[in-house]
Amino acid sequence: TKDEEAYRLQASEARDVLSRLGPAFIKAGQALAIRPDLLPPAALKELQRLCDDCPAYPWALAKATIEKELGPEVWKLLDDSGAERDREGPLPIAAASLGQVYRWRCRTDGRQLAVKVQRPNMAHAVALDMFILRRVAALVRWGTRQMTKNRTDHVALLDAWAKGTYAELDYEAEGRNYAYFRKELGQRMGGRVYVPEVCWELTSRRVLATEWVEGPRLADCSPEVILTLVPVGVECFLAQLLDMGVFHSDPHPGNLLVNKGRLVLIDFGLVAEIGQPSMESMATATVHLISADYEALFDDLVSLELLPLDADRQQVLGSDWPISVHSATRQFQQMSPGSELNKYCSTSSCCCFLLLLFLLFLLCCCS
């Protein structure tokens, strides 16, 4: 329709602007790409290109980074002869906010590898973006508090986001995250979720080599495949939130693939921990949400610090959000009645916040 085309064109222009502004702004666009509650489907599809289809940087810069990090003898271990090329050299198969990925072969064992190379001067670029955004956040916080009763600390939120973004610049730490989740999810998910193996001999602080996994993005699969794998994803993240206490914090469309009927998780640069008290509070809040006990749920949200201590109980409970949340939860339960998910939820309770996250992602994928 005309409206859809207009949304797509506007989103395309926004994507180009965000790509030019820098890595932090690209990440903001990625966050919007999984928010079907805010943007129409045509706009979401366009913004999802920020996940793995950003403008690439020249091969000469990527080669210099690889040789600086791993030494000039690295090409004795890497074979790029099968990669698609232009006049300058090999072309990346994906490019995102902080780096770009090449598909090469390891000469020692013949494995196909995904080699992620960080963009040049990322620490400086991220610092500049965060400086600008922090000033904007301070202005938004002041204006919001002057004109509304909202007491959100936008600067504190921006600082937490900045901390996570800086952590993503350490690819060795990301490699350790890969290894941890590969082991823990392998034990818990019975082969239904797969995490690629890290090639440590080709990994450094700004270069990360992992096993190449062939398969489409979950967002590009048929609705039938999505409906089958979303419950698996929910159970996977439930295990992370309610059992492991560590979770993948960046499940945008570019980081969820499908291979041989399995859900594949990639990109573990952004990982967060959750303490035991919060794990227990989330489980309790979910029980109250499922039972529609919104009075108790209000107290749970305060204990989780999702609502301030002085939040107006009557005003919050008198709004439309309890009805909307309850409706969304019921929709998800109707779409994913799998016995394995029900079994898991009966023993570990049910983190409805995560269910709602995957419901939104499902709607985004099916659009």
Disulfide bonds with the S-S distance in Angstrom:
none
